[in-house]
Amino acid sequence: MSRMDNDSLRIPGRTGAAEGIYADMLSSLPVPERLSPENIARMLEENSSYAKRRASLAKSADSREESVSEKKKGRRAGLSVAYRAVCAVAACAVLSLGVVRYMDMGGAALADNPVRGSSYADNYDELHKTFRKYYVDDSSKTLDAVMAEIEHSYNQTDSSTVSDSQSANEEPPRSEQNGVSPSVQPDADSPAGDISSQQDEGSAADESAGVRLPQLSGEESADNVIIQGTRLYVINGSSVKVIESVGGTMSYIGECAPQDGIYEKRTLERVFPIGDRLCVIYSVVSEEPVSVPAAEQSMVDILIGGLYPEQEAEPAYSVEIVVYEQQLSGGFVASLVTSQSGTLIDARESGGYVYVVTDYDYDHSPIIGVEDLDSYVPSYTINGYKSYILPENILIPQRVSTTDYTVISGVAVLEQGTPVFVQAVLGSEGKVVMTDSSVYVFGYSEADGLSSTVCECLDLGFGAAGFVGSASVSGVALPGGIFEDNGTLFIVTLESQETGLVTSVNALRKGALGMELVSKVSFPGAASYVSYDNGIVDISGSESYSADFSDPYSPTVTDYAHAVDITSGLLSYGDGYITLTEEDGAIYLQKISISENGLVLDFETVVNDSSPFSKALSDNSLIYTDEQNGLVGVPYGFFDGHDYCYRYQLYRLDGNGFSPAGSVETHEVDDDFEIFRAKLSGGILYVISDGRIYACAVGEDSMSVISSVDLIQSSYSGHSNW
């Protein structure tokens, strides 16, 4: 789709000034054979299919914008062909006369009339022209920058202050609606919020009932073991150890480890076992010195001189995707290594394809000519060979705010040759929401003088990201105000209106025209806290509101009843919860339930009273539960007077309470052997620490170790006072 004003062109064959000028100019010029009318016609015919594809990809960013009529489309298509024909004739004159196309050393090229909707680039010329314009004219207008301006645009001593400094775990100020009417009226029969949240009376009842609530950190411990089929993939630093388990008998297969260069540091980010292959994603930081003195360029000097710490280093960030295959002789080798510049945003696996999203900042790259692709086109490498993203795979949003790129890579892990497909979106701010099936890229726009948050939606499938459509909502997205739930995209924005600041919750879904705004709820004032839970959006600031988006097409305003949910972080079990708490030097395992008066203690047992410790005290998710078989497992440790004892205690839970069902115990001096997790797979319970894994068989009231594998060497030598 051309960005020129097509109405000013004339179709060849009709009388017009442009036709006469070119006819006179070309009458005395030799025309190369490859630019003959026949060859030009053939090239236009070959490019027609691509032109149709591009036209189909270009969609309106405004979901409510009316579609163009078929008659108007036909007229534009005819004008586009005419424009290409005139440009081809002009190209003959330019090449014959030796005229330079344009000067790269001059000012930034002016943008043509903007297209209606986002579209893919036709060629590198178009991409370079767009990139140069926004590189030079970029005023750093991003969502975060504009939000910072809004924060300082009104009196910060006022209760309407917007701030991102308030912790998500901190209870926001509670206030009633005080007669203020939001744009969607409350439903008289709507629920009053989270009924599991208890007030002071409930807390008193809980204490009298003997319920001990854990002091949770709010952060879940990293899961370092992935079990798929008969294989265990154990993450150990930047490497992955692979273990085969047949009926609980474990054997070490090999290790997948990266190869760091002299100036490189790799950090393991994600692991995806797919079939008999393993896809691992690393973040790479390279800090090679800018220059090394010629007299010191020997390997010996590099090693002895401490990598030249006196030299200035320029850190370069990239993301590396490695696919490992197992050799017939054992062990693993890297069959694919692909790398792209930037920092990791997110990664997902679906249907044997791994999708990786990165953010690449071009702000520090010099702008040279269109032929210098490094200055404006993201590159990537596959097994050491460098390539550039093709222009037809780079989406140019209708409203470009920055010269950053969001790069989306798709890797077909199981296909022969492991194909890699790389695409990009220009104008990214690094604000991306990724699901198993979609990628949403957000940015800021001041089109027509109005502040708005824009979104580009792409669907993931078969290793590629297909453009679905654009969306634009008025206002600036709040920090933490963008989230997705079951296909509905929520954008909480702040905008200034004649009546003052307004906070709005926008709900968007994919429709026939791409991304469509299906509902919107607005509240007066500025929000300082936004939370989302199970369809309920809570907003608090000078006033506090809630909206129920369980039906995103028909939201309702509900009473704001945000209180601290005392069950948050507890481990669900049946009709209640399992908790692990500490009090007076003892660890207690409890089964609690909810009644009208609050939490009720059903069962309790003392796990250990010798001043024990356990990672599960701050993260109850480390407790193992098996409701079907009535099993609960607790990891903990204690000092027995000689050394540290790490134990995993299994309990059976029934109508009579907790009863011991076996344990695994080890004596060590290294913290890496502290047991902290258990997983059930194939009827085998795997008890896990950073240093060792046990495969256990669970009986009615006992647990036996089938085998164990050490991940690191134990330094324990035992003691003589057993």
N, C-alpha and C positions, 0 to 999 in steps of 0.2 A: 504494500500500500504506500503510495507516495505521500510525502508530507508537504508537497507544493500545492499551491492554489490551482486546482485543475480547471476552474472556470475561466482562467485567463489563457488557456491553450486553444489552439485551433487544430482541427483534424486535417491530416494531409489530404490533398485533393481538392480542398476548398481554397478560395482566394483568401489571402491573408498576408500581413506584413512579414511575419516570420518565414513563411514559405518562400516569398520573393527574395528575402535577404540571403537565405541559405542557397537558393538556386543560383543567384548571381555569384556568390562566393565560391561555390563548388564547380562552376562551369569550367574554370581554368586549372583546377587542382587534380593531380593524379590520385586515384582512389586505390588503396591496396586491395588485393584479391579477397583477403579475409574479411574486408569491410564492404564487399559488394552487396547490393540490395538482396540478392538471393541468400547469401550467408547471414545477413542480418535477420531476414525473415525466419530462417531456420533456427537461429539462436532465440528469437522471440517465442517461437513455437515450443522449443525445448524448455523455456523458462515459464511457460504458461501454467504448467501444473504446480510449480512452486509458488507462483503468484496466487493461485487459488488456495493453496494450503495456508499461505500467510494471511490472506483475507479472512479465512475461516477462523484463524487463531486470534485475530484482532477483535476484542470484545470491549464493550463499554464499561468503564469503572463505576458508573452510576447504575445501580440495579433497577432503578425506576425509570430509566431513560427509554423512550419509545424506540422501537426498531425502525431501521430505514426501509422504505418501501422497495419492492422488487424493481420497479421502474427506475427509481433513483440509483439503485445498485448497478443496473445495466448501463445507465448513462455514465456513472463513475468508472465502470470497467472499461467502457469504450474510450473515455478520456485518458485512462491510465495507459492503454495500448498506444494511443496517439502520442502521449508524452514520451513513452519509451522509443517510439519511432523517431520523433524529433530529436531526442537525446542521442540516438544512434547516428543520425545524420550529422549532428553537431560534433560528435566524437571524431568523425572522419576529418572534419575541418581542423579540430584541435591537434590530432595526431599528424596531419599533413603539414600544418604550420609550425609544429613544435611548441605549441602554447602550453605553459605550465598550468596544471589544473587549479591549484590554489597554493598560497604560501603558508607553510606551517609556522614560520617564524613571526607571522603577524599576530593580530588580535584573535580572540576566540571566534570561531565560526558561529554565525547567528543561526538559531534554530528556525526551521521552517514552521509552517502552521502545524500545530500538534495534531496527532491522529486521535480519533475517537476510540479510546480504550487502549489497553496495553497490547503489544505485539512483539514478535521476534524480529531481530535485525535482519535486513536483506543481505547485508555484506559488511565487511570491516569498515568501509567508508562511512556508512551510516552510523555504525557504533562509535567510530572515532569522532565524528562530528558531534554526536550527542554527548560523549564523554568529555570532550574539550569544553563544551559550553558549560556543563555543570561543574567541571573541575575549576574553571576560572570564576564562574559566577556563584559558586557554592558559598552560602552565607552561614554554613554550619547549622542550618535549621533542621534539627532532629527532634524527635518526641521528647527526649530528655532535656535538650537545651531549651525548648519552648516551655516545658513544664517548669524549669528553673526560673524563666522569666516571669511566668505567671505567679510563682511563689513570692517574688519580690515586687509584684505590681500592686499589691494591696497591703494594708497594714498588718504586719505579722503578729501584732499583739491582739488582733481580732480573733475571735474564736473560730473563724472560718479558715484558718491557716491550713494549707496543704503541706504535708510533710511525709517523707518516706522513711523517717528515722524511727517511727513507732514500730516496735517489734510486733511480728505477727502473733506471738504468744501472749502479748500484753492485752489485757481486757480493755476495749475501747470505751470511751465515756458513754453512759447510757442516758438517754433522754426520750421523752415522749414526743409525738409529732406536733403538739402545741398548736393545733388548728391549721397547720400548713398543709395545703392540698397538693399532693404530687399529681403528675399528669395522668396517672392511672389510679382511679379511686380504689380504696381497699374493699375487699370482699368481706361482708359481715360474717360469713361462715368460714372464712379462711383460717388455717391453723395459726397458732400464736408463736410458732417457732420450734426450737429444739426442746421437746418435753423431757429429754434425758438430762438437761442442764438443771442442776439443783440450786436452790437458794440456801440462805443461812439455816433455815429450819431443817432442810434436808441434810445438811452437813452435820448438824447436831444429832439427828437421828442415826446417821451413819456411824458416828463415833460411839454412840451408846450401843449400837448393834455389834461392835467389835470389829468393824471393817477397817483394815489398814490400807491406805492408798499409797502406791509406790511414788517415789520421786523420779519421774521419767525425764530424760534429757530432751526428748522430742526428736532425736536423731536416731535412725536405724543403723545398726552396725553393718559394715560392708559384708556382702556374701561372697566368699572367696572360692566356693565350690559349685560347679555346674554339673549336674548328673544328666546324661542323655544315654538311654539304653544301658549298655554294660560299661560305659566309660564315664570316668570322673575327670573333669578338667579343673585343676587346682591352680588358682591365681597366686603366684608367689613373687611379689614385687613386680618387675616388668616382664616376667616370663610366665609360661603356663606349663604345668606338669600334667602329663596325660597318664591315667591309670586305668587298666582293664580289670574288671571284676566279674568273675564267673562263679555264681553261687556264693558270693562272699569271699572267695579266694582272690586276693588282689595281687596284681603284678604291675611293675613300672614299665611303661612303653617308651616314653621319651619326653623331651622338653622342647617347647617352642619359645625361643629366646631371640630378641632383636640384636642386631649388630650395630653398636654405637660407633660413630666416627670419633676422631680425636676431639673435635669441637662440638659434638652432638650429645644431646641427652634425650632419651625416649622415656615417656611415661605411658604405661598401659592404661587405656581408657575403657574399652569394651571388648568382650569376647563373645563370639557367636559360633557354636558348634553346629555345622550343617552337614548331615550325612557323615561321610568319613573324612571331611575336611574341617579346618578350623580357620575362621576369619577373625583376625585380631586388629584392633585399631589403636594406634599410638599417637600421642601428641609429641612433636619433635621441636626442640629448641636448639638452634645452631648459633654459636657465638664465635665464629671465626674472626680473628683480628682483621681490621681493615687493611693493614699492611704489615709485612714481616721484613725486617732488614735483610738485605741480600746476603750479608755475611753470616746470618744466623738461620739459614733455611735448611739446615740439616736435621734429620730425625733425632740425632743425639742432643742437639741444642734444644729442640722442642721438648724432649722428655726432661732434660735437666733444668731447662729454664722455666719450667712451670707454665708452659703454653703461653709464654710472653704476657704475663699479667700487666706489664706496663703499656701494652698496646691497647688502643681503643677498640672495643668490640661492638658490633652492630647485631643484636639478637634478631634472628629470623625465625618465624614460627610457621610450622607446617603440620599437616595431618597425614599420616601414613597408614595405608590399608594393606595388610599382608594376609595372603591365603596360604595356609600350610597344608601339605599333603604328606601322608605316611608312606614311607618307602617300603618296598617288599622286604628289604633286609632289616627293617626296623628303623625307628627314629623318624623325624619329620624334617622336611625341607620346604623352603618358601617357593611355591610355584608362581606366585604373583606378588609383586610389590608395586603399588601405585601410590603416588604422593601428590598433594596439592597444597599450595600456599594458603596460610590463614590459620585460624583457630577453630577448634571443634565446637559446634553448637549442640548437635544431637546425632544419634544414629539409631536405626531400627533394622530389624530383619523380618521379612515377610515372603513366604513362598520360595525360599531358597535364594532370595536376593537381599543383599545388604545395602541400605541407603545411608549415606553419610552427608551431613550438612555442615558446611564450614562458612566462616565469615572472613572475607579478605579485604583489608584496608589499603587503598591505593593512594592515600593522601600524600605520601612521601615520594612517590614516583614522578620523575620528570616527564612532561608531555613533549614528545618529539614529533615524528611524522607518522602517517598512517601505516607505513611499512614496518615501523618499530612496534611490533605487537606486544612486546614486554611492557610497554608503558601504559597500556590500557586494556589488554586482554588477559584474563586469568589463564595460566598454563598448568599443566600437570604432567607427570611422568608415569610411564608404564614400563617396569623392568629397566629403568635407566634411560628410556627414550622419551624425549620431551615433545609434547604436543600442546596446541592451543585450542581452547574451546571454539567450536565453529560458530559463526555469527548466527546461523539459523537455530542454534541451541542457546542463545542468550536472549532472555526476555527483557525488553525495555518497557518499564511501566509508563503509563500515561503521565504520571506525575513522579519525576525523579527528584529525590531530595539530596542524595549524596553520591559519591563516586565509589562507594564500597560495593562489593559483590557478595551475594549469597550463592555459594557453589553447592550443587547437589550432585553427588556421585552415586551411581548404581552399579553394583558388582554382581554379576551372575556367577555365584560361587560354584555351583554344581555343573555348569555348562563347560563343554570342552573348550579349552583355551582361555576360560574365565574372562569373558568380554567385560569391558568397562565402558559405561556411558556417562559423560560428564556434561552438565548443563549449569546455567547460572542465571541469576536475576540481578540486574543493575539497579543501584540505588538502595541497597540494603543498609539498615542501621544495626544489624545484628540481633534484631528482635524477631524471633522465629518461633512458631509453635509447630511441633512435629508430632504426628500420630503414626500409627502403623500403615495408614493409607493416604495421608495427605501432608502437605507442607504449606504453612501460611507465613508469608513474609510481609512485615509491617513497615510503614514509613510515615513521614509527615509531609503534608502538602499545604501550600498557601494559594492554590489555584483560585482565581477570581477574587482574591483578597480574603478568602475564608479559611480559617484554620480547620484542618480535618486530618483524621487518621485513615490511611489507605492500606489496603491489604491485597496481596496477590495470592491466589489459591492455585496450587498444583496438586494433581492426583498422582500417587505412586503406583506403578504397575509394570511388571516385566523388566525391571531395571531402569525405567525411565520415569521422568516427571512430566506429566502432561498438563498444560495450562488449562484451567477451568474457567477462570474469570477474575475480575477485579471487583473490589468493593470500596466504598468511601463512606465514612460516618463523620458527622460534624463534631468538632472538639478534639482535644488532645488526650490520648490514652494515658491513664494514670499508671504509675509504677505498680506492678503486680495486678493490673486491671485487665489483663488479657488471659483468657483460659478457654479450653475446649472441653466439651463433655458430650459424648455419644453423638457426634456429628453436628452439634450446635456450637458455634463460635461466639463467645461473649467478649465484648469490648466495652470497658467502663471508661467514659471520657469526661473531661471537664471543659466547659466552654463559657465564654462571657456573652451574656445577652443583655438587653436593655434593662431587665429587672435585676441583673446581677449575675453571679456565677451559678451555673447549673451543672449538676452531675447526672449523667445519663448512663443507663445500662442498655447496650445494643445487642440484640440477638440475631445472628446471621446463620443461614444454612444454604447449602448448594441447591440450586433450582435449575429450571430450564434455561435461564439466562445467565447462569454462573452463580456467583455469590449474591444472595438476596437478603435484604433486611426484612425479617419476619415480624419483629416486634421491638418496641423501645419504651422504656420507662424512665422518666426524668424526675429529679428531685431538686429543690432549691438548695443552694449552698454548695460549698466545696467539701469533698470527702478527704479524710486523712487515713482512712482504713477501709479496705475492701477484702471481703472473704467470700468464698463459695463452698458450699457443702450440700451435696445431694439435691441440687436444683434450687437452693436458697442462696440469694445474693444479699449479703449484709453490707451496708454502707454506713459509716459513722463519721462525724465531723462536728460542726456546730449543732447539727441535728442528726438523728440516727433513723435509718429506714431499712426495710427488708422487702424484697420482691421474690415471689415464688415463680420460678421459670420451669417447673416440672412439665408444663406444656409450653414450650417456647413460643408457640403461635398465639397464646392467650395468657400472658403473665398476670398475676394479681399482686397487689401491694398488701403485705401482711404487717402485723404488729412487730416492731423490733424487740426481740427478746434475747439478745445476745448476752449470754453469761458463760462462765467457764464451765465447759463440759468435763465433769470429773471422770467420765469413762473414756475420755480421749487417750489413746495409746494403750488401753487395756486389751488383752487378748480375748477375743470372743470365743465362747465355748458353750454350745447348746443354747439355753435360754439365759445365759449370764456371761460371766467373764472369769478368766484365770489371772491371778496376780501373784507376783513375787515381791515381798517387802522385807525390810530390815528394821529391827527394833531391839535395843538393848543387847547388841552383840549376837543376835540370832536372825536367821532367815526363815520367813514363814511363807508357805505356799497356801493360797486360798482359792476357793471357788465361791464367787459371790453372784447375786442376782438382783434384779430391780423390782421393787414393789412400789405401792402408792406412797409409802413413807420414805423412799429413798433406796439406798443399797442395803442388802441383807446378806450376812455371812451364812453361807450354806455349810461349807466344810473348811477345815484348816489343819495343817500339820507343820511341825517344826522340822525343817530340812537339816539344819545344823546350828548349834549354839556355841561354837568355838571361835567366835569372831571371824566368820567366813567372809568371802568376797565373791562377787559374781557380776559379769557383764550384763546379765539379764536383769539386774536390779534397776538399771537405768534404761534398759531396752527390753521390755517384756516380750517382744517378737522373737527373742532368742529361745523362749520356752517352747519345747516341742509338744504339740498336741495331736492326738489321733482320736477324734470323737467316735469313729466307727468301732474301734477296739478299746475305747476307754483308757487311753494312755496319756500321761503327761510326763515330760522329761525336763529336768532342771540341771544346768551346769553350775558348778561352784568350786571353790578352792579354799584351803586353810593351811596354816602352819602347824605341823604335828610335833614340833619340838626339835626336829632334826632337819627337815627340809619341807618343801611345799608339796602338798598333796592336791592333785587336780582330780575331781570326781564328776562323773555324770550319773545322776540318780534318776531312775525311771520309776514312776508310780502308776498304779492302776486306780482309776476313779470310777466308783459305782455309787449306788444308793446309800452305802455305808460310809462313804468318804474316801480318803486316800490310803492306799496300802502299798508298801515297797514291792517293786517288780524287777529288781536287779540293778546293778551298777557297773560302771567301768571306772577304774582308778589307776593313776600313774603318779610316781614320785619323780619330780624334776627340780632343777634349779633355774631353768630358763622360762621366761614368761611366754615364749612362743608355744609352749606345750600346754598352756591353759585351755581347757576344753570350753567351747562357747556355743556350739551349735550341733544339731543332729538333723538328718534327713532320711526319710524312708523311700526306698526305691527297689522295686522287684522283690518285696518281702524282706529286704535287708535294711537294718538301721545303721546308717553311717554316722559315727560320732567323730566330730571334727575339731581339730585345733590347727594352728598355723604350722605346727611342727610334726603332727602325726594324725593319721586317720585310722579309725577302727571300723571293721565290718562286723556287725553283731547280729546274732539270731535271738529273737525275743520269744520267750515262753510264757506260760501262764503267770508265773511268779519269779521268773529268773531271766537273766540276760547273759549270754555267753559270747565271747569274742571268737570269731571265725578266723580272722587274720588282721594284720595291721601293716601299714606302710609309713615309714619315716620320710618326711619331706625335707627335713634338715637333720644334721648330725647332732645327737644328744651329747651334752657334756656331763651328764649325771654319772657318777661312779658309785653310787650307793653309800650306805653307812653301816657301821658294825653293830648298832644297838637295836636290831630288829627284835 
